[in-house]
Amino acid sequence: GKSSLGNLIAGRCIFASSDATRSVTNLDSVFRFEAEDSSLVLLDTIGLGDTELAQEQVAASIRDVALSAPDGIDILLYVLQYGRITDDAIARLIYLTDFLWGPGCLPNLYVAVTCASRFMGAPEEAAEWIKRQADMNWRFKHILSLVGNDPRRFLFVDNPDPASGEPDVPRRRAASRDAAMEMLVRHPRSSVPPFSHATMQQAQMMAAAEHEELERRRREVRELELKEALLRKSAAAEVSPPPPPPPPSAP
């Protein structure tokens, strides 16, 4: 998962990690790692779809983690496991990019695909897999669109647990770390400014304004529907024939 990837890039065990589907990153976890020469800062966040916390808590935690990078964040890594993309994960990603971070985060967004040993050192095969997945899976197609339909903004890693007993673990982990470092170096910092907390705040303000406008329009529609129903009821009452006279009384 994402915490394991963070540990791989850091070169040491900093973040709590697990292969379980439920996140072990919680409100008490360590979220930040900084290299001794300050050349690299890693921020770990709570998982979007693999946590027992409410979405509001997750959003607040991600926002607070962003505050620990006052100069902005160069790369936002969305981590997904090879072969595991669900509707819920897409819904939460849309919430993240549209409302929490806002579209301003997209130039900084990259996708890390874990458990992807078959694509390590095989960029042409990886690009073909990306294209094939986008053609077959609307979820994957949406993710690809968020990174500008650029296969180079996908990072494939093969990061087994050192204690897993799997074969050739040191070489596989070293190759994955090299790929991650290459991605960090390749990112065009000169042309893509860091994503900042101010950008996030602006996105949230715009989203709040859009939500308020949407609610206003919904209220207008409900009022019009109510008026239309009352008019139909009034018209029906006017055209209704009068009730028949009572039958004559018996002599």
N, C-alpha and C positions, 0 to 999 in steps of 0.2 A: 504493500500500500504506500500511501504518500509519506508516512513517517519513516518507513524502511528506506524509501528513496532519499529522503532527507539525510538519514544516517549514512547512506552510501556516498552521497556527495560530500558530506562533512568529513568522511573518512574515519568516523568514530560513532559510537552509540550515544546519541544525544536525546533523541525523541523516543518516547514509548511507542512500541510497534507490535503488531500481531498480524497473523494471517487470517484471523477470524473476520467474519463479515461485519461485526459490530465494531465501531471505532473504539480504540483505547485512549485516544486523545480526548481529554475532558477539560473542564474549566480550571483544573489544578495542574495541568500538564505544563512542561517546559515548551515554550513556543518559539524560542529564538536561539540561534547559534551564530556567532561571529568569529571569523578566522582571526588568528593572532595578528596578522598584518592588515586586518580590516578590508581585505580584498574581496571578501565574500560574506554576505549575511543571509541566513536562511530563516524563514518564518514558517512554522508549522501551524496549520489551522485545524479546527474540528472538521470532521468529514461532513459533507453535505447530506448524504443519504444513509450513512451507516452509523448513526448515533441515536441514543435514547433521549437526547435532549430535544426540547421543542425548537421549531424553526426560528422563533424569535430569539432564543438564546444562542443558537448557532450564528445567526446574522450579527448579533451584538458582539459575539466573540471574534468573528472574522473582522468586524469593523475595528475592534480594539487592538487586534494584532496589527492591522494596517497602521494604526497610530504609532507603533514602535518603529516605523520607518519614516521619519519626518521628511527625508529627502526624496521619498517615493520608492517605488518598486519597479525594477527593470523587467522582470519576468514573472508572470503569474502562471503556475503550472497546474493544469487540471489533470488529475491522475485517475486513470481508469484501468481496470484489469482486462486483459485480452479476452474477448468473448463474453464480457459481462456489461451490457448496456441496457438499462431498464427505462421504462416510461418515467418512473419516479426520479431517476438520476437526471434525465433530460429536463423534467419540470423544475428541479432544483437548480440545474445549470442555467436555465432561462431566467429564473428568479435572480440568480447571482449576477448574470451579465446585463440583464435589463433593468433591474431595480436596485440591487445592493451596490454593485460596482458601477453599473451603467455602461453604455456602449463605448465610452472612452477607454475602457480596459482592453478592448479587442486587439489593438496593435501590440499589446504586451502579453497576450494570451498564447500559451503553448499547451500541447496535449502530450502527456507521458503515458505510454501504454506499457504496463508491467506484464510479467510472465510471457514475454514475447521473444523467446530464444531464437525462434526460426528466422527472425528478421535482423538479428544482430549481425552487422557487417554485410548486409544485403540490401542496400538502399533501393535498387531497382525492384526487387521483389516486394519490399515494403511499400513502395509507391503504387505498385500494381494492386496490392492488397487494399490499400486505402481507397483506390478508385473502385474496386469491386464492391467493397463494403458500402460506399456511398451510393452505388447503383442499386443495391439490394435493400438497404436499411435506411429509412427516413431519419432515424435517430442519429445514426452516424453521419448522414448527409448534413444534418443541422450542425453537428459538432465541427465538421470540416468547413462549413460556411463561416463559422465564428472565427476561424484562423485564416480567413481570406482564401480558402480553397488551396492552401499552400502545403503540400506534403512535407516540406522541409521544417515545418513547425510542429511536427510529430517527433517525439523522442521514444524510441523503443529500447526497453531495458530488460535484462534478464538478471534478477537480483535475488537468488535463493538465500535462505537463511544459512549462515555458516554452520549451524548445528543440525541442518536438515539431513545430512548424510548423502546428499545428491553428488553426482560425480563432477569433478573439475570446477568446484565452486569458486576458488580464488581467481581463476582465469576469467570466468564468466562475470564475476563481480567487477573485476578490473576493467574488462571491456565495456561494461555498462557505465562505470564511472567515467571512463574516457569519453564515451558518447555524450554523457551529460555535460561534462566540462566543455566539449566542443560546441554544444548548443549554447552554453552560456557565453562563450567567447564570440560565437558567430552572430549573436544578437546585435542588430545595428543601433547601438546606443546613441550614435551621433545623429540619427534621423528619427528615432522613436523615443520621445521623452519618457521619463519614469511615470508610472501611474501613481498618483498621489491621493492622500486622504481628502484633499480639497476637491479633487475630481469626483470622488465617491460621494461627498456631501452634496455637490451640485447635482449629481445623478439622482440622489434620494429626494432632493427638493423638487426636481423636475418630475420624478415619478409621483411624488405626493400631489403636485399640482395637476398632473394628468388624472390621477385617481379621483381627486376632488371634482374635476370637470366631468369625468365619467359618471360619478354619482349624481351630479347636477342634472345631466342629461337623462339618467335613469329616472330621476324624480319627475322631470318634465314629461317623459313618456307615460309614467304611471298616472300623472294628473290628466293627461290627454285621454288615456284609456278610460279613466273614471268618468270624465265629462262625456265621452262618447257613449258609454254605457248608460248614463243618466238620460242623455238625449234619446237614445233608442227606447228606453223604458217610457219616457214621456210621450214619444210619438206613438208607441204601441197603445198607450192609454187613450190617446185622442181618437185613433181610428177604430178602436174597439166598438162594436155595435152595442147599443144600450141593452140592458137585460130585458127579456121578454116580460110582458105584463103578467100579473098573477092571473091564474084561471078564475073565471067567474064563480061566485059562491053558489052553492046549491040552493034552489028555491025552498 
